[in-house]
Amino acid sequence: MEKLQLKIGGMSCSFCVSSITKAMERTEGVNKASVNLAHEEALIEYEPGKVDPDDLKEIIRDLGYTVRDPEKVRTFEEGEAELNSSLRNLLFAAGFTGVSLAAMIPMWLGVLPEAARTFMLWLMPTLALSAVFGPGWHFLGMAWASLRRGILNQHVLLEFGAFAGLAGGFLGFAFPSFPIPDFFAVTVFVTTYHLLSEYVSLRVRTRSSQAVRKLLELVPNTAHVVRDGREEEVPVGELRAGELVRVRPGESIPVDGEVVEGSSGVDQSLVTGESMPEQKGKGDEVIGGSLNQVGTLLVRVTRVGDESFLSQVARQVEEARALKPGILQLVDRVLAVFVPTVVAFAALAILVWTLGAWAVTGEPNFTRAIFAALAVFVMGYPCAMGMATPLAMIRGGGMAARQGILMRSGEAFQVLKDVKKVVLDKTGTITRGEPAVVEVVALDGYDEEEVLRLAAAAESSSEHPLARAVVDAVSERGISVPEVRDFQAVAGKGVTASVEEHRLAVGSPRFVEGEGADLAPAREKLADLQAAGNTVVALAVDGEPAALIALADRIKDDAVEAVERLKAAGLEPVMLTGDNERTARAVAREVGIEEYRAEVLPQDKAYVVRELQEQGHRVLMVGDGINDAPALMQSDVGIAIGAGTDIAIESADIVLVGERLGAVVDAYHIGVSSYRKTVQNITLAFAFNGIGVPLAVTGLVHPVWAMIAMAASVTTVLANSFAGQLLSGARRGEDGRQGGRAREARLTLTVPNMRCEHCVESIREAVSKLEGVESVSGDLEKHEVTVIYREGVANPDGIREATVERGFQVDGSGQIPELTRKGGAA
């Protein structure tokens, strides 16, 4: 049994997935077909002796879809070209619809001149045929390919409705009871709507999906290879296993390999998720794409090309796309029953007015039978039903955007309500992703401020992340740092320096002991700090131990609250991390998570998610790094922290603009609300179709009434989706003016990436344009923006949205600490 992985273009809904899956599984030699709509992927298990891969590709093409090379990522230009082609088809069809309406409305109103009526008999069939065989031509091919395989889908239903209109129109030339213009108009309208659905779906799914390309671009294009004692720069693709590559401080490591010379701290957080840099020396392995920090390394190449770490992650992302559980949207489940039901009612209409009429009157009524069957197909086209989900998505997407949540996938709305397990990456998701001083233990009579001052002085010339964390801690406390002399760094171990006539040694406990300090009296405290998951830096002054400084990746401010909210919503959090057991246990305990997995490799994260899915759970995954990408792709819903890597963001269904973990819970509730609105919309739409189709069987439903019913159903669904928001906005406007006097409210927003007066001015300019905003002020030290606005005229969501649109992050929900009424107290 072999596997064939394909990229399939042209899919627009779960009916497409079902059509391809059925066609594949009905082919001899195919064991299983997994098709993913969101990422247009298919993974097919087949027996090579019974079927050829080219035959499988040809079947998919015959169904009307395109097959792309799975090894090539579709370029942005290709995606735009496909979207523009769909838009051109839509605009052509929309033009036909506009002309049809311009001609039909005067006829319906009875003001069309008699001469124009004759012209209508030629205009309308021309428009109808142009729509079906012009911009709608590809639907015809897809419908025919599906019908030949016994598959009923949305394209088949479209063509039934379109050709019903054509048939009714042409029959009108022979039978006066058939309204010629009305039937042809129906053909134009349903074709145009189907093109609109295709374009909207394609636009939702078209994204700059360059995830794998961006992932592989982390590796430099060239490397400094040492050959015959000489160093030369060569393309990475020319490297071979066993060659030696030199990597200088600040450079990305170009290959997977083994250190043969040198020592340095290596930041692997982008690829492994470990927050602390790892010391690398002779015999240690390094990963391509990691950042070399302080020392020079000579690395022997061990893996190149497809065997490299990042190439393996890229393959895992692709595999996860295809294996990700399909999410059958509610409307598609309804349509799966609705399509054959419509066909059955059309057959029933023919039977009623042929055999039924013959049994009652002794004469079959073929004219009424045809009219009734055509009317069934016209009434059966699920216009409003097709809009039910997109409108709920638009509504939910707007709600989410105002809270800094970008919904990139419509499927996320459908599955969030079923999520029970929430898998959280540790580094960058629960924690900030960078080391910080969390505790200072002063020894031998020193006070905390003094030892921090001395340690920061010694570390001030070092570029090591732990050194920068110590310096930042001193800066935050406003402590001045003395001058340093005789600075010397030992790569990856520590530094020595002279400060105020004292000889200082700062670094790992082992390094400080090697400089002559005896840490035995502090051994118990050192063990406690390390047991809590901290990295400990020791300070010795003149050979005597002076302090232990604990550093750790700090928990995000809202992490504990977010975990509590997850539990309150009935969701079970699970933490995954590449860090060691000790660190993982400490972080999990601090935020209140019972279930966690430590030392998890990237491929293992995706496996853990898959394992939970196999146990019957819908899984939501939250992450921000390269090592999270396969798991984000595999999960039922992937949420990426917006400050994370491109590969994580591209692999996710939802992106959080800021770093607020509580937004995960907000996204969940918005998804549940949107699904509820979808159910309401489908119920309303189905009510029109469910009543209209049986009525059409009577042969009494005129095509004009069919189109009116279609318009009424769409209007009802629109009103249900958005009227509540409009009414609530009106109520806010009324409530905000008590006795004709508008109340003032104050909104304070935390904006982490507001760093200068220009930022403040940019936010002020955007927010001040909103009606009802009185004043905008910024505090750069606190990273806060305070807005005074008139309640009921402006609203907090609009203020947040205006700030986010300028490219700023907004943390928290904002607070309104006080309300004052113009002219007096509240």
PAMAR-205132 format. One line per 8 residues: for each residue x, y, z of C-alpha. Coordinates in Angstrom, 2 decimals. Layout:
X:Y:Z | ... $
This chain:
0.00:0.00:0.00 | 1.41:3.41:-0.99 | 0.33:6.98:-0.29 | -0.24:9.73:-2.84 | -0.30:13.31:-1.54 | -1.94:15.92:-3.77 | -2.82:19.59:-3.71 | -6.28:20.14:-5.16 $
-7.55:23.49:-6.38 | -11.13:24.58:-6.92 | -12.77:23.10:-3.81 | -15.30:25.46:-2.26 | -17.28:23.48:0.33 | -17.63:20.13:2.03 | -19.65:18.86:-0.95 | -16.43:19.13:-2.97 $
-14.64:17.07:-0.32 | -17.42:14.49:-0.38 | -17.42:14.31:-4.19 | -13.65:13.73:-4.41 | -13.67:11.25:-1.52 | -16.50:9.21:-3.05 | -14.91:9.23:-6.49 | -11.60:8.07:-5.06 $
-13.00:5.36:-2.81 | -15.18:3.99:-5.61 | -12.04:3.49:-7.70 | -10.63:-0.03:-7.64 | -7.30:-0.17:-5.85 | -7.95:2.81:-3.57 | -8.08:1.86:0.09 | -8.71:5.24:1.71 $
-8.90:8.91:0.73 | -8.49:11.79:3.20 | -9.38:15.20:1.76 | -8.92:18.47:3.67 | -10.93:21.46:2.50 | -9.19:24.21:4.46 | -5.76:23.50:2.98 | -6.84:21.86:-0.29 $
-4.92:18.66:0.48 | -5.60:15.00:-0.30 | -3.82:11.92:1.00 | -4.78:8.75:-0.91 | -3.82:5.20:0.07 | -3.75:2.93:-2.98 | -2.41:-0.39:-4.30 | 0.15:0.30:-7.05 $
-0.66:-2.85:-8.97 | -4.34:-1.99:-9.33 | -4.35:1.73:-10.02 | -1.86:4.28:-11.29 | -1.34:7.68:-9.57 | -1.84:9.44:-12.91 | -5.26:7.79:-13.21 | -6.22:9.11:-9.78 $
-5.14:12.61:-10.76 | -7.15:12.35:-13.97 | -10.30:11.41:-12.04 | -9.94:14.53:-9.90 | -9.39:16.68:-13.00 | -12.42:15.07:-14.62 | -14.49:16.17:-11.62 | -13.53:19.75:-12.48 $
-10.76:20.35:-9.95 | -7.11:21.14:-10.53 | -4.18:19.05:-9.30 | -0.93:20.80:-8.34 | 2.54:19.47:-7.64 | 2.62:18.65:-3.90 | 6.31:19.58:-3.75 | 5.60:23.13:-4.89 $
3.93:25.75:-2.73 | 1.43:27.78:-4.73 | 2.77:31.29:-5.16 | 0.93:34.40:-4.11 | 0.61:35.34:-7.79 | -1.05:32.01:-8.62 | -3.54:32.46:-5.80 | -4.32:35.99:-6.94 $
-4.74:34.84:-10.55 | -7.28:32.21:-9.49 | -9.15:34.75:-7.36 | -9.16:37.31:-10.21 | -10.46:34.70:-12.66 | -13.32:33.88:-10.29 | -14.04:37.59:-9.86 | -14.16:38.13:-13.64 $
-16.69:35.31:-14.01 | -18.77:36.81:-11.22 | -18.70:40.29:-12.75 | -19.77:38.96:-16.16 | -22.66:37.07:-14.57 | -23.56:40.07:-12.42 | -23.76:42.13:-15.60 | -26.17:39.60:-17.11 $
-28.23:39.74:-13.91 | -28.30:43.55:-13.97 | -29.55:43.61:-17.55 | -32.14:40.93:-16.71 | -33.48:42.94:-13.77 | -33.55:46.14:-15.82 | -35.72:44.36:-18.37 | -37.84:42.28:-15.98 $
-38.89:44.92:-13.45 | -40.80:47.10:-15.99 | -42.45:43.92:-17.28 | -43.52:42.90:-13.78 | -44.86:46.42:-13.17 | -46.81:46.31:-16.44 | -45.09:49.36:-17.95 | -43.01:47.56:-20.60 $
-43.96:48.68:-24.15 | -45.34:46.00:-26.46 | -42.42:46.37:-28.86 | -40.01:45.73:-26.03 | -41.85:42.54:-25.09 | -40.89:41.00:-28.42 | -37.29:42.05:-27.83 | -37.45:40.37:-24.39 $
-38.19:37.02:-26.07 | -34.72:37.17:-27.63 | -32.84:39.05:-24.91 | -33.64:36.74:-22.01 | -32.63:33.42:-23.65 | -29.43:35.11:-24.85 | -28.59:36.20:-21.31 | -29.48:32.80:-19.84 $
-27.40:30.85:-22.34 | -24.52:33.30:-21.94 | -24.55:32.84:-18.16 | -24.65:29.02:-18.26 | -22.18:28.50:-21.11 | -20.02:31.53:-20.32 | -18.90:32.26:-16.76 | -20.82:29.22:-15.46 $
-19.33:26.76:-17.97 | -16.94:25.10:-15.50 | -19.87:24.28:-13.19 | -21.48:22.35:-16.03 | -18.39:20.18:-16.44 | -18.16:19.55:-12.70 | -21.86:18.64:-12.47 | -21.64:16.21:-15.40 $
-18.53:14.51:-13.99 | -20.31:14.08:-10.64 | -23.52:12.75:-12.17 | -21.62:10.14:-14.19 | -20.30:8.78:-10.90 | -23.68:8.88:-9.18 | -22.68:11.80:-6.95 | -25.29:14.47:-6.15 $
-23.73:17.73:-5.03 | -24.26:21.49:-5.12 | -23.09:21.75:-8.76 | -25.66:19.16:-9.84 | -28.42:21.05:-8.02 | -27.31:24.31:-9.68 | -27.49:22.77:-13.16 | -30.86:21.20:-12.41 $
-32.16:24.65:-11.49 | -30.40:26.41:-14.39 | -31.53:23.92:-17.02 | -35.02:23.86:-15.51 | -35.11:27.58:-16.23 | -33.80:27.06:-19.79 | -36.26:24.25:-20.42 | -39.19:26.24:-19.05 $
-38.21:29.25:-21.13 | -37.92:27.35:-24.39 | -41.13:25.42:-23.68 | -42.82:28.79:-23.41 | -42.40:29.24:-27.15 | -44.69:26.22:-27.60 | -46.85:26.42:-24.46 | -48.21:29.90:-23.52 $
-48.65:28.83:-19.89 | -44.86:28.85:-19.46 | -43.65:32.43:-18.71 | -40.62:32.71:-21.01 | -38.76:35.69:-19.46 | -39.31:34.50:-15.90 | -37.83:31.06:-16.46 | -34.79:32.43:-18.30 $
-34.29:35.01:-15.53 | -34.18:32.22:-12.97 | -31.31:30.59:-14.92 | -29.33:33.84:-14.85 | -29.98:34.47:-11.15 | -29.08:31.01:-9.84 | -25.90:30.88:-11.95 | -24.83:34.30:-10.70 $
-25.49:33.36:-7.10 | -23.46:30.16:-7.48 | -20.57:32.19:-8.89 | -20.90:34.57:-5.95 | -20.73:31.64:-3.52 | -17.63:30.32:-5.30 | -15.90:33.69:-5.18 | -16.69:34.32:-1.51 $
-15.50:30.82:-0.58 | -12.31:31.22:-2.63 | -11.63:34.62:-1.11 | -12.04:33.20:2.41 | -9.61:30.38:1.62 | -7.10:32.35:-0.43 | -4.23:33.20:1.85 | -0.54:33.82:1.42 $
0.09:30.17:2.28 | 3.84:30.30:2.00 | 4.30:28.44:5.28 | 6.69:25.77:4.09 | 8.67:28.23:2.00 | 8.99:30.63:4.94 | 10.02:27.75:7.15 | 12.84:26.69:4.86 $
13.95:30.32:4.39 | 15.10:30.35:8.03 | 18.19:28.53:6.83 | 20.75:30.91:5.22 | 21.25:30.60:1.47 | 25.01:30.31:1.83 | 27.50:28.81:4.28 | 31.18:29.35:5.10 $
32.66:25.95:4.30 | 36.25:25.06:5.23 | 38.00:23.08:2.48 | 41.73:22.29:2.43 | 42.33:24.79:5.19 | 40.66:27.59:3.24 | 37.27:29.14:3.98 | 34.91:29.83:1.10 $
31.27:30.84:0.79 | 29.09:28.32:-1.06 | 25.34:27.79:-1.52 | 23.86:25.59:1.19 | 22.47:23.26:-1.45 | 26.01:22.29:-2.45 | 27.02:21.11:1.03 | 27.63:17.43:1.62 $
27.57:15.38:4.81 | 30.97:15.38:6.51 | 32.05:18.85:5.35 | 33.05:21.52:7.89 | 31.16:24.81:8.21 | 32.22:27.83:10.28 | 29.48:29.80:12.06 | 30.33:33.19:13.58 $
28.51:35.05:16.39 | 25.13:36.43:15.34 | 24.80:34.12:12.32 | 22.11:31.53:11.72 | 23.41:27.99:11.67 | 22.98:26.84:8.03 | 22.94:23.07:8.55 | 22.17:20.27:10.95 $
25.50:19.14:12.31 | 27.91:18.36:15.13 | 30.23:20.88:16.79 | 33.86:19.87:16.33 | 35.47:23.06:17.58 | 34.45:26.07:19.66 | 31.83:26.87:22.28 | 28.81:29.14:22.17 $
25.30:29.73:23.41 | 22.77:28.80:20.73 | 19.22:30.14:20.66 | 17.04:27.24:19.49 | 13.73:28.73:20.61 | 12.43:29.24:17.07 | 12.85:25.59:16.20 | 12.57:23.68:19.49 $
10.49:26.01:21.65 | 13.01:25.96:24.51 | 13.09:29.44:25.99 | 16.63:29.40:27.35 | 19.69:29.39:25.05 | 21.60:26.13:25.13 | 25.35:25.91:25.56 | 26.97:24.04:22.69 $
30.50:22.63:22.65 | 32.53:19.91:21.02 | 30.39:16.83:20.28 | 27.03:18.61:20.66 | 24.43:18.63:17.89 | 23.10:21.87:16.39 | 19.99:22.45:14.29 | 19.86:24.42:11.07 $
17.95:27.68:11.54 | 19.12:28.16:15.15 | 20.90:31.40:16.05 | 24.53:31.30:17.16 | 25.01:33.95:19.83 | 28.47:34.62:21.22 | 31.19:32.20:20.16 | 32.50:30.88:16.84 $
31.67:27.27:16.01 | 33.12:24.81:13.54 | 30.33:22.39:12.62 | 30.55:19.08:10.75 | 27.53:18.64:8.48 | 25.48:15.56:9.41 | 22.16:16.03:7.57 | 21.38:17.91:4.36 $
18.38:18.36:2.06 | 15.28:16.35:2.89 | 16.96:14.79:5.95 | 17.42:18.14:7.73 | 15.33:19.07:10.73 | 13.42:21.91:9.06 | 12.70:19.84:5.95 | 11.26:17.15:8.19 $
9.07:19.72:9.96 | 7.93:20.96:6.53 | 6.91:17.41:5.59 | 5.12:16.99:8.91 | 3.16:20.20:8.26 | 2.13:18.91:4.82 | 1.15:15.52:6.23 | -0.81:17.11:9.06 $
-2.74:19.17:6.51 | -3.94:16.05:4.76 | -4.61:14.05:7.93 | -6.42:16.86:9.74 | -9.97:15.69:10.49 | -12.46:17.08:8.00 | -15.11:19.40:9.38 | -18.43:18.87:7.63 $
-20.24:22.16:7.95 | -23.81:22.08:9.17 | -25.23:23.48:5.95 | -23.48:20.76:3.95 | -25.00:18.08:6.17 | -28.42:19.58:5.47 | -27.70:19.83:1.74 | -26.55:16.21:1.64 $
-30.17:15.28:2.37 | -31.73:18.29:0.68 | -30.35:17.67:-2.84 | -31.78:14.16:-3.33 | -34.98:15.34:-1.65 | -35.45:18.09:-4.25 | -34.81:15.60:-7.04 | -37.36:13.24:-5.47 $
-39.99:16.01:-5.27 | -39.39:16.89:-8.94 | -39.98:13.24:-9.85 | -43.05:13.23:-7.62 | -44.42:16.30:-9.44 | -44.12:14.50:-12.78 | -45.79:11.37:-11.40 | -48.63:13.37:-9.78 $
-49.51:15.23:-13.00 | -49.05:12.28:-15.35 | -50.00:9.00:-13.70 | -51.94:10.72:-10.89 | -53.89:12.96:-13.23 | -54.56:10.01:-15.56 | -55.89:7.96:-12.64 | -58.25:10.76:-11.56 $
-59.29:12.41:-14.83 | -58.37:9.76:-17.37 | -55.89:12.09:-19.08 | -52.30:12.96:-18.09 | -51.40:16.67:-17.86 | -47.89:16.78:-19.31 | -47.77:20.58:-19.41 | -48.57:20.91:-15.70 $
-46.15:18.05:-14.90 | -43.25:19.78:-16.62 | -44.18:23.16:-15.12 | -44.37:21.66:-11.63 | -41.04:19.82:-11.95 | -39.30:22.95:-13.21 | -40.82:24.98:-10.39 | -39.54:22.42:-7.87 $
-35.97:22.86:-9.12 | -36.31:26.65:-9.07 | -37.73:26.65:-5.53 | -35.23:23.99:-4.51 | -32.12:26.03:-5.23 | -30.92:26.76:-1.67 | -29.97:30.42:-2.06 | -30.55:31.53:1.53 $
-29.32:28.21:2.88 | -26.04:28.73:1.09 | -25.70:32.17:2.67 | -26.54:31.00:6.18 | -23.00:30.00:7.15 | -21.10:32.83:5.38 | -23.30:35.47:7.01 | -22.80:33.94:10.45 $
-19.07:33.84:9.73 | -19.03:37.51:8.72 | -20.93:38.43:11.86 | -18.67:36.36:14.11 | -15.54:37.51:12.29 | -16.49:41.13:12.93 | -17.08:40.45:16.61 | -13.73:38.67:16.82 $
-11.80:41.39:14.99 | -12.97:43.99:17.48 | -11.26:41.92:20.18 | -8.05:41.45:18.24 | -8.96:37.94:17.01 | -8.61:37.17:13.30 | -10.68:34.19:12.12 | -8.84:32.80:9.07 $
-10.95:29.67:8.59 | -14.70:29.25:8.34 | -14.38:25.69:9.63 | -13.23:27.04:13.00 | -16.71:28.45:13.59 | -18.25:25.04:13.06 | -16.00:23.01:15.36 | -15.24:25.32:18.30 $
-18.47:24.34:20.01 | -17.31:20.70:20.09 | -13.82:21.37:21.50 | -13.08:19.72:24.83 | -9.27:19.64:24.93 | -7.18:22.80:24.65 | -3.49:22.06:24.04 | -1.28:24.99:25.04 $
2.35:25.38:24.04 | 4.38:26.72:26.98 | 7.00:29.04:25.54 | 5.55:32.20:24.05 | 1.98:31.13:24.75 | 1.67:30.59:28.49 | 5.00:32.32:29.12 | 6.54:35.43:27.59 $
9.25:33.50:25.76 | 12.23:35.36:27.19 | 14.24:35.02:30.45 | 13.74:37.48:33.30 | 14.95:37.77:36.91 | 12.34:36.20:39.17 | 14.20:35.95:42.49 | 17.41:37.28:44.05 $
18.97:35.53:47.07 | 21.64:37.72:48.70 | 24.34:35.86:50.68 | 26.83:36.80:53.42 | 25.35:40.11:54.47 | 24.79:41.60:51.03 | 21.43:43.21:50.25 | 19.40:42.49:47.15 $
19.91:45.86:45.47 | 23.68:45.76:45.97 | 24.20:42.30:44.46 | 21.97:43.14:41.50 | 23.94:46.34:40.93 | 27.26:44.48:40.93 | 25.99:41.61:38.79 | 24.52:44.00:36.23 $
27.78:45.93:36.06 | 29.72:42.75:35.29 | 27.11:41.56:32.77 | 26.64:44.93:31.04 | 29.24:44.13:28.36 | 27.87:40.64:27.64 | 25.44:39.85:24.82 | 24.16:36.65:26.44 $
20.34:36.66:26.95 | 20.72:35.83:30.65 | 23.13:38.74:31.04 | 20.67:41.07:29.32 | 17.91:39.87:31.65 | 20.01:40.84:34.71 | 20.76:44.27:33.22 | 17.08:44.81:32.37 $
16.08:43.93:35.95 | 18.39:46.64:37.29 | 17.10:49.13:34.73 | 13.48:48.42:35.71 | 14.31:49.12:39.35 | 16.09:52.36:38.53 | 19.43:51.21:39.98 | 22.54:52.91:38.56 $
25.31:50.63:37.29 | 29.00:51.42:38.08 | 31.78:51.30:35.50 | 33.48:48.02:34.75 | 37.12:47.19:33.98 | 39.00:44.12:32.84 | 35.89:42.47:31.42 | 36.40:38.92:30.17 $
33.76:36.48:28.92 | 34.03:32.71:28.86 | 31.61:31.62:26.13 | 28.52:29.98:27.53 | 29.82:29.87:31.11 | 30.09:33.35:32.58 | 32.08:36.55:32.87 | 34.72:38.08:35.14 $
35.28:41.80:35.66 | 36.59:44.42:38.07 | 34.00:46.76:39.57 | 34.74:49.35:42.29 | 38.03:47.63:43.26 | 36.26:44.26:43.56 | 36.88:41.22:41.41 | 33.55:39.76:40.28 $
32.63:36.42:38.76 | 29.11:35.97:37.37 | 27.82:32.87:35.61 | 26.77:29.28:36.09 | 27.32:27.89:39.62 | 29.98:25.54:38.26 | 31.83:28.44:36.61 | 31.74:30.57:39.77 $
33.06:27.65:41.82 | 35.81:27.27:39.25 | 36.75:30.89:39.98 | 37.37:29.96:43.64 | 34.02:30.59:45.32 | 32.60:27.93:47.67 | 28.86:27.59:47.11 | 28.43:24.72:49.59 $
26.56:26.85:52.18 | 24.06:27.87:49.49 | 23.70:24.41:47.96 | 20.25:23.74:49.44 | 18.86:27.07:48.28 | 20.40:26.52:44.86 | 18.67:23.15:44.60 | 15.32:24.69:45.59 $
15.59:27.39:42.92 | 16.49:24.87:40.25 | 13.71:22.52:41.34 | 11.27:25.36:40.71 | 12.32:25.36:37.05 | 14.67:28.34:37.23 | 18.04:28.88:35.63 | 20.40:30.08:38.39 $
23.26:32.54:37.95 | 25.73:32.87:40.82 | 27.71:35.97:41.82 | 31.05:35.89:43.64 | 32.79:39.00:44.98 | 36.53:38.66:45.59 | 36.21:34.89:45.58 | 33.34:34.78:48.10 $
29.74:33.81:47.17 | 27.52:36.90:47.22 | 24.23:35.97:45.54 | 22.12:33.51:43.63 | 19.99:35.08:40.88 | 17.11:32.96:39.57 | 15.95:33.55:36.01 | 12.97:32.02:34.26 $
10.60:32.53:31.41 | 7.92:34.57:33.15 | 4.25:33.62:33.05 | 2.05:36.00:31.07 | -0.01:38.35:33.21 | -3.34:36.84:32.22 | -2.25:33.18:31.98 | -3.71:32.06:35.32 $
-6.99:33.84:34.67 | -7.16:32.42:31.13 | -6.70:28.85:32.38 | -9.42:29.41:34.99 | -11.76:30.71:32.27 | -11.00:27.68:30.09 | -11.96:25.36:32.91 | -15.10:27.38:33.66 $
-16.13:26.94:30.01 | -15.80:23.16:30.38 | -12.51:22.93:28.48 | -9.58:20.81:29.65 | -6.15:22.49:29.24 | -3.11:20.39:28.35 | 0.37:21.95:28.28 | 3.07:20.77:25.86 $
6.67:21.94:25.95 | 10.11:21.05:24.73 | 11.54:22.09:28.11 | 12.59:19.61:30.77 | 10.27:17.92:33.24 | 11.26:20.17:36.12 | 10.49:23.41:34.30 | 7.27:22.04:32.82 $
6.00:20.88:36.21 | 6.72:24.26:37.82 | 4.94:26.25:35.09 | 1.94:23.89:34.99 | 1.55:24.13:38.77 | 1.78:27.92:38.69 | -0.99:28.40:36.13 | -3.22:25.59:37.41 $
-2.85:22.98:34.64 | -3.03:19.35:35.78 | -2.09:17.59:32.53 | 1.20:18.40:30.82 | 3.87:16.78:28.63 | 7.56:17.76:28.85 | 10.52:17.32:26.47 | 8.15:17.00:23.53 $
9.72:17.18:20.06 | 7.92:18.96:17.17 | 6.74:15.74:15.56 | 5.61:14.49:18.96 | 3.38:17.54:19.47 | 1.43:16.69:16.33 | 1.32:13.06:17.49 | -0.10:14.08:20.89 $
-2.83:16.09:19.16 | -3.59:13.16:16.85 | -3.67:10.81:19.82 | -6.26:13.00:21.57 | -8.32:13.10:18.37 | -8.22:9.32:18.09 | -9.65:9.20:21.61 | -12.69:11.07:20.28 $
-11.78:14.61:21.35 | -12.04:17.74:19.25 | -8.74:19.50:19.94 | -7.85:23.19:19.97 | -4.10:23.91:19.81 | -2.50:27.23:20.78 | 1.11:27.96:19.85 | 3.52:30.46:18.38 $
6.69:28.71:17.19 | 7.99:26.62:14.34 | 7.87:23.57:16.56 | 4.11:24.14:16.99 | 3.29:24.31:13.26 | 2.59:20.60:12.65 | 0.39:20.42:15.76 | -1.45:23.63:14.81 $
-2.13:22.15:11.41 | -3.19:18.76:12.82 | -5.56:20.15:15.45 | -9.25:20.66:14.73 | -8.75:24.36:15.44 | -5.30:25.94:15.53 | -4.77:29.30:17.23 | -1.51:31.20:16.70 $
-0.22:34.01:18.87 | 0.22:36.96:16.51 | 3.67:37.75:17.84 | 4.82:34.26:16.85 | 6.56:32.96:13.74 | 5.16:33.12:10.21 | 4.99:29.34:9.94 | 2.83:29.12:13.07 $
0.51:31.89:11.88 | 0.16:30.34:8.41 | -0.66:26.95:9.96 | -3.43:28.30:12.18 | -7.17:28.82:11.71 | -7.28:31.75:14.13 | -4.65:34.42:14.86 | -4.56:36.53:18.01 $
-3.35:40.04:17.18 | -1.90:40.62:20.65 | -0.35:38.20:23.12 | -3.37:38.03:25.43 | -4.03:34.36:26.25 | -7.55:35.19:27.43 | -8.43:35.88:23.79 | -8.45:32.08:23.29 $
-11.52:31.87:25.53 | -13.09:34.85:23.75 | -12.57:33.09:20.40 | -14.23:29.97:21.78 | -17.34:31.84:22.91 | -17.56:33.75:19.61 | -17.33:30.45:17.73 | -20.13:28.93:19.82 $
-22.26:32.03:19.28 | -21.61:31.99:15.52 | -22.59:28.33:15.25 | -25.82:29.08:17.09 | -26.51:31.88:14.59 | -25.76:29.48:11.71 | -28.34:27.02:13.05 | -30.91:29.82:13.26 $
-30.14:30.95:9.71 | -30.38:27.45:8.27 | -33.66:26.85:10.09 | -35.14:30.03:8.61 | -33.81:29.27:5.13 | -34.97:25.69:5.26 | -38.42:26.86:6.26 | -38.75:28.72:2.93 $
-37.36:25.86:0.84 | -39.15:23.23:2.90 | -42.51:24.90:2.30 | -41.80:26.12:-1.23 | -40.67:22.81:-2.74 | -43.80:20.82:-1.75 | -45.96:23.74:-2.95 | -44.18:23.70:-6.29 $
-45.29:20.10:-6.78 | -48.85:21.45:-7.19 | -47.78:23.29:-10.32 | -49.30:26.50:-8.97 | -46.05:28.26:-8.09 | -45.13:30.84:-10.72 | -41.39:31.44:-11.29 | -41.89:35.06:-10.22 $
-43.15:33.87:-6.85 | -40.25:31.47:-6.64 | -37.81:34.38:-7.04 | -39.78:36.48:-4.55 | -39.59:33.62:-2.05 | -35.85:33.38:-2.66 | -35.42:37.12:-2.04 | -37.59:36.94:1.10 $
-35.57:34.05:2.50 | -32.29:35.89:1.90 | -33.69:39.03:3.54 | -34.80:37.03:6.56 | -31.40:35.43:6.96 | -29.71:38.83:6.60 | -31.99:40.34:9.20 | -31.36:37.50:11.64 $
-27.61:37.84:11.18 | -27.27:41.58:11.63 | -30.52:43.20:12.79 | -29.76:42.32:16.42 | -26.52:44.25:16.26 | -28.25:47.23:14.69 | -30.99:47.18:17.32 | -28.51:46.84:20.17 $
-26.58:49.76:18.70 | -29.78:51.81:18.63 | -30.53:50.85:22.23 | -27.03:51.89:23.26 | -27.65:55.23:21.56 | -30.88:55.73:23.50 | -29.43:54.59:26.81 | -26.40:56.81:26.39 $
-28.54:59.92:26.44 | -30.44:60.28:29.66 | -32.63:63.31:29.65 | -30.96:64.53:26.43 | -27.53:64.80:28.09 | -24.80:62.48:26.77 | -22.70:60.74:29.40 | -18.94:60.70:29.17 $
-17.02:57.48:29.66 | -13.32:56.83:30.02 | -11.65:53.84:28.35 | -8.08:52.82:29.18 | -6.29:50.52:26.73 | -2.94:48.81:27.27 | -0.90:49.06:24.04 | 2.38:47.09:24.50 $
3.96:48.15:21.19 | 3.33:51.90:21.65 | 6.92:53.12:22.12 | 7.17:56.77:21.03 | 5.25:60.04:20.67 | 4.73:59.24:17.01 | 2.85:56.09:18.07 | 0.66:58.13:20.42 $
-0.05:60.63:17.67 | -0.92:57.84:15.22 | -3.43:56.34:17.67 | -4.82:59.79:18.50 | -5.32:60.54:14.80 | -7.17:57.24:14.18 | -9.38:57.32:17.29 | -10.21:61.04:17.13 $
-11.91:60.48:13.78 | -14.59:58.39:15.50 | -17.82:60.20:16.24 | -18.29:60.81:19.95 | -14.59:60.74:20.91 | -13.76:63.77:23.09 | -10.03:63.32:23.79 | -7.17:60.84:23.43 $
-4.04:60.81:25.59 | -1.12:58.39:25.90 | 1.26:57.35:28.69 | 4.44:55.91:27.14 | 5.85:54.62:30.44 | 2.73:52.58:31.20 | 2.01:51.87:27.50 | -1.56:53.06:28.07 $
-4.00:55.07:25.99 | -6.89:56.87:27.69 | -9.92:57.84:25.62 | -12.77:60.04:26.79 | -15.87:59.44:24.68 | -19.62:60.03:24.70 | -21.42:56.86:25.68 | -23.90:55.67:23.08 $
-22.23:57.71:20.33 | -18.81:56.04:20.33 | -18.21:52.56:21.76 | -15.18:50.71:23.19 | -15.15:48.08:20.45 | -14.85:50.72:17.75 | -12.03:52.44:19.63 | -10.13:49.17:20.00 $
-10.67:48.33:16.34 | -9.38:51.73:15.19 | -6.25:51.21:17.31 | -5.63:47.69:16.00 | -6.11:48.85:12.39 | -3.17:51.21:12.87 | -0.98:48.18:13.60 | -0.97:48.35:17.41 $
-1.63:45.52:19.86 | -4.38:46.00:22.43 | -4.13:43.81:25.54 | -7.01:43.06:27.91 | -10.54:44.20:27.43 | -9.96:47.76:28.61 | -11.61:49.25:31.66 | -14.08:52.01:32.30 $
-13.15:53.08:35.82 | -15.50:56.01:36.03 | -18.49:57.61:34.35 | -19.30:61.30:34.52 | -22.26:63.08:33.04 | -21.87:66.35:31.21 | -22.98:69.08:33.50 | -22.93:67.05:36.67 $
-22.11:63.84:38.51 | -23.17:60.51:37.12 $
